[in-house]
Amino acid sequence: MGGVGEPGGGPGPREGPAQRGAPLPTFCWEQIRPHNLPGDKWLVIERRVYDISRWAQRHPGGSRLIGHHGAEDATDAFHAFHQDLNFVRKFLQPLLIGELAPEEPSQDGPQNAQLVEDFRALRQAAEDMKLFEAKPTFFTLLLGHILAMEAQSWCLQHDLGHTSVFRKSWWNHMAQQFVMGQLKGFSAHWWNFRHFQHHAKPNIFHKDPDVTVAPVFLLGESSIEYGRKKRRYLPYNHQHLYFFLIGPPLLTLVNFEVENLAYMLVCLQWTDLLWAASFYFRFFLSYIPFYGLSGALLLFVAVRVLESHWFVWITQMNHIPKEIGHEKHRDWASSQLAATCNVESSLFIDWFSGHLNFQIEHHLFPTMPRHNYSRVAPLVKALCAKHGLSYEVKPFLTALVDIVGSLKKSGDVWLEAYLHQ
């Protein structure tokens, strides 16, 4: 297991897990901070210090997801991602090596302790209001709608991946494998691997796969970095134009297909591979008799391109125009609010976006059933107003236009740095 980091030095002697009943060793943040290296990861949950170095590879959400919180207070992320906390704590006990010293703050660095406390009170209020309980009727109608029209399968698998439909996580995971595999032809494990990282560290380079898109597109802080280093792999000052050629049309057709297949083969996800194969078998068996092989292939490409447009515009309107850069080590609420915005609600927009127009609420409470976002939104607005945080809500068309505007702005920043810095 990881050792105690000496102030101003490297890791010290190896420590074993704390013995049951024995006094826990105490650590200060200066000792915890060095343990954020590959093979040497500590994190803090509810003021207790855990060495996850060897266990991270067995983490159900993947080693990257939990590793992104290395040497940080991960209390709010722990609560955000897990339904049954008592069950999960059983797995933490063997990893326990100590606790924060009494004089140490619960979070490292210049974080707003009052905001953290108020956000946790807000979460407790949402739990008391039963906003984390799903309505069976809502999701039954949604499933019927999907089976009848084969529409919004992405939204339902997203709900299932966040374990926001059924009380038992296992039921959510099984249903997600069916929807993602049989209805979409993708791996549920692949999706969760990349999507949970996005939720843990939204808009953070090398931690959020959704914004780690250089050298094809430059976003946020990467624009000036590439410019200063005189990197020009593409005409980035025109990226807002070639975005229309390779962004929305090709994301699911090319990028997702290749990434998904590679993940299943490298990670030996044979069950997901069989589910995905069942989608292709069903699709071509259904359409080849009517359109022939070439016609069925053309239909497949057309469907993928169409859904790719929907996917890119709906998922990125809340993130691309926001702050994008390197790790700032903010508290949970601040980091999520800095990277997200909402889109004005209406019956159509709520349906068309799968309630992802409530992106702020979704990121703060990823396991909350989406039909409750509108109920928790006033509480979130009040929290933001109290602490002077931005709670941004845009009209739908403005949000779409802002994606292109953000790409153009980043391209212009790159060009200025490339020519003059």
N, C-alpha and C positions, 0 to 999 in steps of 0.2 A: 504494500500500500504506500501512498505518498508520505513524505516526511515533512517535518516542521521546517518552514523556510526561515532561515536566520535573517534578521534585518541587515540589508545591504549585502547579502550573500546568496548562495544557491540553496537548494533543498538540503535539509539536514538528515538525520538518521531516520530510517523507516519506522513508521508507526503502525501498529495493528489496530483492529477494530476495538472499540471500547468494550470492556467486560461488563456484563449485566450486574448492576448493584454497586460497581466501583465508581468512585468520583470521576467525573469527566474532566479531561484536560481542557484548559482554556486557551484560546488563540486570539490574537489581535489581527486586524485586517492587514497589517504590514507582513504578518507571517503567512496569511492566506494568499495574498496577491501573487506571489511567484508560482503558485500551483495552477497554472493555466497553460500547460504545455502538452503536446501529444504524449500520452502515456503517463501523465502526471496532472490529474484534474481533481480539484476540490470544489465544492460549492456549499452554500449555506442555505438552509431551509428552516424557517422558524427559529432562528438563532442557533441552530445546531449545525455542526460542521461534518460533512460527509466526504470521504475519499472514494470517488467513482472511477478511479484510474483503470482498474481491471474490469469493472462491471459495465462500463459504458457500452462496450460492444454488445452486451446482452440487453440493453435498454430497448423496450418494444418500439419506441419511436425512432430508434437509430442513434448511433453514437454522436453524430453531428448535432442533432437537436439538443441533447442534454449537454454536450460539450460546449455549445455556444454560450452557456451560462457559467463557464469555468471561472472560479475565483470571484463570483458575484453572489449577491443575495437572490436566490431563485424562488423565494416564497410565493410571490404572486403568480409566477409562471407555473409553479407546482399546483396551485389551486386552479388556475385557468385551464389546464390540460387534463385534469383527472377528475373523474366522477366520484369514485369511492376512495376517499382519502385514507380511511382506516385500513383498507386492503393494501393500498400502495405503501403505506408506512411500514408494513411487515417486511417489504423488500429493502427499505432504507436502513432498518435496524442493524444488519451486519456491516453496513458501510460507515456507521457512526464512529467518528474518531475524537470528537470533542464538541465544545460549544464556544460561542463568543464570550470573551471576558466581560464581566458585568459593566465595566466602564466603556465598552465599545458600542457605537451605534449599530442599529440593525442593518443599515445599508452602508456600503463603502462609498466614499467620495461625497461631493457637494450635492446631495439629493435633498428634496423637500420632504422631511419626515412627516410634516402635517398632511401633505398631499397623500402620501402613502397610507397614513392612518385613515384619512377620510375616504379614500378609495376602498379600503377594506371594509369600512362601515357601509359604504354603498353596496358592495357585493353582498354583505350580510343582509341588508335590507331587501335586495333582489331575491335572495334565498327565502327570506321570510314571506315575501309576496308570491312565492312558488313560481318564479319566472324561469326556473331551470327545469320545470316539468313540462313535458311535451303533451300536446293535445292529439290523441289517437285519430280523431276525425280529420284533422288538418292533413296529416301525413297519409291517411288512407285515401283521401280524395286526390292528393298529389300523386300517389302511386297509380291510381286509376287513370288519371290524366296522362301520365307518362306511358302507361301500357296502351292506351287508346291512340295517342298521337306521337309516341316516341319523342316527346319534347321535354326539355329540362331534366334529362337524366343526369347531366352534370350537377345540377342543383341538389337533387336528392342524394347522389353519392357524396356530395360535399357535406350535407347534413349528417349522413351516416358516419362519415369519416370523423366528424367532430363529436360523435356519440351523443347527438342531441335528439334522437328519435326514440330509442328504446332505453329502458332503465338499465339493462345489463349491457356492458360494453361488448360482450361476445356476440349478442344478437346484432348490434350495430355493425360489427366487423363482418359477420357472415352476410348480412344484407348488402353491405357495400361491395363485397366481392362479386355478388350476383349482378348488381346494377352496373358496376364499373366494368366487369368482365363480359357478361352476356349482352348488356345493352350498349356498351361503348367500345369494347375491345381493348381495354387498357387494364393495367395492374393496379389494384387498390393499394398494395404496399408501396409501389412506386409513387403514387400520388401522395400518400401520407408522408413518405420520406421527404419529398420536396416541399409540400404545402405546410407541414408543421414547422419547418425551418423558417418559412416566410412569416408565420404567426409569431414565432419566438423572437425574431429579430427583423421586423419589417423595414425594408428600404436600407438595410445595412449590407454594404459590399462584402462578398465572400461568405456571408451568412444567410442572406435571403437570395435563393436562386432566381427569383423573379426580376431582380435588378442587377444581377451579375451577368450582364449581357455584352460587355465589351469583349472584343473589339468591333462587334457589329453595330451596336448603338452605344453612345456615350450619354450617361445620365448623371445629373448632380455633380458631385465633386470630381468624378472621373474626367469630366470635360477639360478642366483646367490642368489636371495632371497629365493627360495625354498631350495637350497643347504645349506645355512647358518642356516635355520630353521629346517634342517634335515627332510624335507618332502620328502617321497618317496612313492607315490601312484602307480607309474608305473616305469619301468626301463628306465628312461629318457635318459640315455646314449645310448640307442638303439632306441630312438624315430624316428630316420631317417629310421629305418627298419620297425617298425610297422606302420609308416605313410602309407606305401604302402598297408597295410591291412585294415586300418580303415579311412584313409584320402580320397584320390580320389574315392574309390569305394562307400563310404557310405554317403557322404555329402548330396546330394539331396535325396537319397533314404530313409535315416533315419533322419538325423538332420533337414534338411529343411522341410520334411513332418511333423514331430512332432511339430517343432517350428511354422510352418505356421498354422496348425490346432489349436494349443493352442492360437495363437494370434487372429484368427478369432472368436473363441468361447469366450475368455476372453474380447475382445474388441467389441464384438457384431457386427462384420462385416458381416451381413447377405447377403448383395449383393455380396460380394466377395465369400462367402460360396456357393451361388447359381452358380456363374460363375465357381468355382472349381468343383462343382458337375456336371456341364454340360460337363466338360472335361472328367471325369470318365465315365459318361453315354455314351458319343460319342465314347470313346476309346473301352470300353468293348462291346458296341453294334456293333461296326465295326469288332472286331476280334474274339469274341466268336463263331460266326457261322463258322469261318474257322478253329480255333485252339481249340475250347472248352474252358471251364473256366480255367482249369489248364494251358493250353497253352497260353491263353491271359494274365494270371497273370505272367507267366514266361517271356513273351515278355515285359510286363510293367517293370518288375525288370531289364531286360537286357537294356532297353532304359534308365531308370533312372541311372543305373550304368555307362553306356557309357557317358551320358551327364555330370555325376558327375565328371568323369575323365577330360573331357574337361574344365569344370567349374573351378576345383581346380587349374589345371596347368596354365590356361590362366589368371585367376584373381590374383593368388598369385606370379607369376614370377616377378611381378613389386613391390611387397611389403615385402614379408617374408625376403628376404636377406637385407633389409634396416633397419634403426634404429627403434627399437621397445622399448617403455618404458613408463614412467609416464609423465604427463603433464609438458611441458617446457614453456608454455605461449609465444610461438614465434608468429611473424607476419604471415599473411596468406601465403605469398609466401615461406618463409623459412620453415614453417611447412609442406607444401605440397611437397617441393623439398627434404626435409630430409627423407620422407617416400615413395618416388616413384622413379622409373627409367623407361627408355624406352627400347624397343626391336627394333632391326634394321628393317626398313621398306622394304617390297616387296609386290607385288600384292597379293601373296598367304597369307603372314603373316597378311597383312591388312584385308583381307577377313576372314581368319581363326580366328583371334582374335577379330573381330568386331571393329577394330581400337584401341583396348585397348593396343596395343603396344606403342601408343602415350599416355602413362599414365600420364606423367608430364603435358602435355597440357590439358588433360582431367581433372585432379585434379585442376589445376589453373583456368580453365574456364569450370565448369561442365555443363553449359547450352549451350555451343557452339556445333553446329552440327559437328559430327565426320569427315565429309568429308573435314572440314577446318583445322584440326589439323596440317597437313603438311604445311599449309600456315602460321600459327602463330608460328610454331616451330623455324624458324630463329630468330624471335623477342625474344623468350624466351631464346634461346641460348645466344644472345647478352646481355640480362639482367644478366644472370648467369655469363658470362665472366666479365662483368663490376664489379660485386660485389663479385667475387671469390667464387661463389656457384657451387656445383657439378651438372653437367648436364650429367647423366650417360646413355649411350646407349650400350646395349649388343647384341651379336648374340643370336638368338632364343634358340638354344640348350644350350648355356652357361647359359641363364636365367633359364631354367628348371633344370639344374644340380645344380645351386646355391640354389634352394629351399632345396634340400636334404642336400647340404653342410651346409646351415645355420642351419638346424635342428640338424645336427651332432655337429656343433660347440656349439650350445646352450646346448645340452646334455652333452658334455665334460666339459663345464663351470659348469654345475650343479654338475657333479660328483666330480670335483676338490673342489668345495665349500663344498659339502656334506662330503667329506673325510678329508679335511684339514682345514676347517674354523669353 
